[in-house]
Amino acid sequence: MGGWVYILTNKPNGVLYVGVTSNLSRRIWEHPEGVVDGFTKRYGLKRLVYAEPHDDMLGAIQREKDLKHWSRAWKVRLILGTNPEWADLYDQLV
């Protein structure tokens, strides 16, 4: 089973959240619906601005851990490299 690393925000250059999941479309749906309490709900992080597929969950989990240790500037550059408009990518999943 594969995995995904993703980044959510509330607006361009806003608060960033790095997450990992095995089912990206379901997990991204859960965030704006408020199904999961915590950081993303508290800060209104509903915009998917980056998603990275992995062949297996172990690789995805390791990548998530790595990204969480990156500086904010590095994460922003990663997003800008594939999504310079900070567009919500959720519609591309469904």
FENVENJO-V404562 format. One record per pair of residues at least 24 apart in sequence whose C-alpha atoms are under 7 Angstrom apart, sorted by the first residue. I is the first residue (numbers start at 1). J is the second residue. Records with the same first field share a line. If there is no record, write none. Layout:
BEGIN
I: J / J
END
This chain:
BEGIN
1: 56 / 57
2: 54 / 55 / 56 / 57
3: 53 / 54 / 55 / 56 / 57 / 60
4: 51 / 52 / 53 / 54 / 60
5: 51 / 52 / 53 / 60 / 64
6: 50 / 51 / 52
7: 48 / 49 / 50 / 51
8: 45 / 46 / 47 / 48 / 49
9: 45 / 46 / 47 / 48 / 49
10: 44 / 45 / 46 / 47
12: 86
18: 64 / 68
19: 64
20: 60 / 61 / 64
22: 57
25: 93 / 94
47: 88
48: 88 / 89 / 90
49: 79 / 83 / 86 / 87 / 88 / 89
50: 79
END
